[in-house]
């Protein structure tokens, strides 16, 4: 596991506003673009790219100083990439495969995504139990919209 911290750098007489992303392995400066609300995340992604890491952001939060911290995990470890298999429009499910296991995602009663174990035909057999994290899903409320193509999602599953 790794963490990247991002800090806002105020404009000077010669430079505009910037964000510095840093960790023990290095740093990068990102020019702040007004109107884009994910500047801190973009700076963290630039640092991941610069360092050539095969990591994925699994969480973030703002610390007391106002800096943002991003938690990363290596994709080759316990985090598995789920590969798109098919979309079931009738039930609003999207099925993904990881190895020989088939999973499907569908909106639950609370409106949040549920991860279900499925048969090889995509029929749910139960909710995945235990602690896990899913990342790479489209933003809340985008589920079911025509412009959101499940084939383009890069979904990661981490079981703890």
C-alpha positions, 0 to 999 in steps of 0.5 A: 500500500502507498499514499500520495499527498497533494497540496495547493500552492498559491499563485506567485508573481510569476506562476499561477496556482498549482498542486504538488503531489508528493510521496517518499518516491518523488513529486510532481507539480500540476498546474491548477485548472479553475473550474475542474473539481478533481484537480487533486486527484489528477495531480496524484494520477500524474505522479503515479504515471511519472513513477511508472507505478501499477497502482490504483486509487482506492480511497481519499480524504482531506486532512486537517491542513487542507491537503488531500491524501490518496490511498493506493494499492498495487494491482498485482496484489490482492486487487483483481481486475474484473473483466466485462462479460455481458449486460443484462438490460432486463434486470439491470445487471452487469456481469464481470468475470475474474478467473472462472468466477462470475460476478454481477453488479446490480442496484440494491434496495438502498440504491447502492451497487450490490456485488453478487456471486453468479452462476456461469449463466449470470444468475445471482446465487448470493451477495458477496459476503465479507469486506471488499471494495469496488472501484472504477464504477461510474458515478452514483446516478449514472447507472442505467444511463445510455451514455454509460457503457459497461464495456468501458468500465475498468472495475477492480475488486479487493477482498480484505 
